[in-house]
């Protein structure tokens, strides 16, 4: 099943290259991949191990094989990738130039993220992420808006360097394994974690944190993200901010926590300080933004801090909350970027001062943006709320393990102030764009066409379902962490 989900977007890209209708083909394979993932979700037993495993030997002497499999964490993120892919392709619509290349890029990003989340081999885990990065650069540089060339070069340089540092960290991890037991299989690497010395774990974890952190936009490696998302076409921003950025977080949960527990423990204070930079500093910067696209870009960076907080706890409760928030944030930010893209198409601007009152002529868009904004704030009844609650409870629980008021308690208090900050900028953006007096020049603006209500319903209904029934997520995710975090301590 995991192989089928991966092949579908790759097959769609190939068919488009061979002359198949671009949008229809992309939409068909995206829906087929989503339906296949839902079938896998319904058949998933959730015993903490990997299911739907497919293995193909590549280089036996190097212990290198192409292995795919899904546990609760990877299944959740593959589901996120397929949902957002359907929405992104649906919102893309007709493309004026190089339509085939545009949809091929979208499908390659989707295939790259699915492959990275489903890969159990360290080599292909990294390779699939690089496959997804290249079309991201092209989408911004060719089909972007504003100063797209500068944004494309900036994201290329930042993420290229981040990927290079990550590669160094992965090589260090491979070299730290016993010579006669070296392998690329992440399951075997996890079993060998106890044989990696604490000193080696500290060095490797720091390199991986910088590499993954650059890809995630961890403070202070964040400056590429807002400009890139503001310049990217809406479908590209939906896929990158909603899905591809989660690769770094997934890598920390899949590799760093279970394999390098001593490294995480040593660098926990640094990680907490940096994530507070995301929540507080970037949150305050977000309030000052005067454009909707830049505000959403900075908002995406800010919310990574909450996920890092859950990861830093290294507890089942905190990491389960972090994984659930990865899923919820991916849906909500994709929804917000989709609506922002439609507003840009109709008005030609996303400057707050030029907008206002658009709900009068775009009621469906206004309602959908409201759902996305309230989800990002963490309103009860939406998936983000349940996830953030688990992160906060996990953080407080982690702090009380020391028997005193610990750094984690302070981080939780400040993170709660971050919720207030996010409420300020999201509600301000909602009011500035859709409420109040509408300028006369927007009276002829038309609402979203009926067909676009399908992806809106898909995104919003998923946010509502997992908001009212968070146990649907928790029962899938938590067994994976009970297994991966149960690693014997290093000698």
Residue, then its C-alpha position, 0 to 999 in steps of 0.5 A: x500500500x505504501x508503494x502504491x501511494x508513492x507511485x501514484x504522483x510519480x506516475x501522474x508526473x510521467x503521464x503529463x510529460x507524455x502528453x496527458x491533460x495536465x490538470x485532470x491527470x494531476x487531480x486524478x492521481x492526487x485523489x487516487x493517492x488520498x483514497x489509497x491512504x484512507x484505505x491504509x488508515x482504515x486497515x492500520x492496526x496501530x500496534x506500534x510497529x511498521x505496517x505495509x512494508x515493501x523492501x527491494x534490495x539495492x546494494x546488499x554489500x552496503x546494506x542499502x535497500x529501498x524500503x517503505x513502511x508506515x507506522x502511526x507517525x508516518x501514516x499521519x503525515x502521508x495522510x496530510x500530504x495527500x489531503x493537501x496535494x488534492x487541495x493544492x492541485x484543485x486550487x491551482x486551476x488553469x496555468x497561463x504558461x508552462x502548465x504541464x511543468x507546473x503540475x509536474x512540479x506539484x506532483x513531484x513535491x507530493x511524491x518527495x514528501x510521501x517518499x520521505x515520510x514512508x522511507x525506512x532507509x536513511x539514504x532514500x529518506x534524504x533523497x526523497x526530500x531533495x526530490x521535493x526541494x528542487x520543484x519548490x525552487x522552480x515554482x517560486x522562481x518561474x511562477x511566483x510573484x513579487x521579487x520571486x527571483x530573489x526569493x527563489x535564490x534565498x530559499x535555494x541557498x538557505x535550504x541547500x546549506x541546511x540540507x548539506x549540514x543535514x547530510x553531514x549529520x546523517x553521515x556522522x550518525x552512520x559512522x558512529x554505528x559499530x563497524x560490523x553493524x552499520x546499516x541504512x535501515x532506520x529500524x536497525x539504527x534505532x536498535x543500535x542507539x545504546x551503542x552510540x556514546x553520549x559524547x558522539x550523541x551530543x555532536x551528532x544531535x547538534x548537527x542534525x538540529x542545525x540541519x533539520x532546524x534550517x529546513x523547519x525555519x527554527x529561529x534564527x534560521x528562519x528568514x528564508x520562509x516568509x519571503x519564499x511563501x509570500x512570493x510562491x504561487x498559492x499551491x506551492x506555499x500550501x505544499x511547502x508550508x503545509x507538508x514539506x516543512x514537516x520533514x525536518x520535524x519528522x526527522x527529529x521525531x524519527x531519528x534524533x529522539x529515539x537514537x540520540x536521547x543523550x544528545x537531546x538531553x544535553x541540548x534541551x535548554x538550547x532548543x527551548x530557548x530557540x523555540x521561544x524565539x519562534x513563539x515570542x520574537x517571531x510572533x511579535x514580528x508577525x503582528x507588525x506585518x502589513x501584508x496578508x501573505x507575509x503575515x501568513x509566512x511569519x505565522x507559519x514560522x511562529x507555530x513551529x515553536x509549539x511543535x518544537x516544544x512538544x519534541x523537546x519534552x521527549x515524552x509520549x504525551x508531548x511528542x504525540x501532541x507535536x505530531x498532531x499539531x504538525x498535522x493540524x497546522x499543515x491543514x490550517x496553513x494550507x487553507x489560509x494560503x489557498x484563500x490568500x491566493x484567491x484574494x490575490x487573483x481577484x484584487x491583485x493585492x494583499x496589502x491590508x490597507x487596500x483590502x477590507x469588507x471582502x466578505x460582502x462579495x466573497x462570503x465563502x472565502x471569508x467563512x473559510x478564512x475564518x475557519x483557518x484563522x480560528x484553527x491557527x489560534x487554537x479555538x476549541x473544536x478544531x484540531x489545533x486546539x487538541x494538539x496544543x493542549x497535549x503539547x502544553x500538558x506534556x511540557x508542564x509534566x516534563x518540568x515537574x519531573x525535576x520536582x521544581x519550577x523548571x525551564x519547561x514551566x517557564x516555556x509553557x507560560x511564555x508559549x501561552x502568551x504566544x497564543x494571545x499573540x497569534x490571536x492578535x495578528x490572526x484576528x487583525x488580518x481577518x478584520x482587515x481583509x474581510x470585515x469593515x468597509x469595503x473599498x468601492x473598487x472591490x464591488x465587482x469581485x466575485x466569490x470562489x467558484x463552486x468547484x473550489x468548495x470541494x477542497x475547502x470542505x475537505x480541509x475544514x471538515x478534517x480540521x473539525x473531525x480531528x478537533x471533535x474526535x482527537x482520539x482518532x489521531x491519538x490512537x494512531x500516533x501514540x503507539x509509535x512513540x511508545x515504541x520509538x521512545x523505549x530505547x535503552x540508555x547509552x553506556 
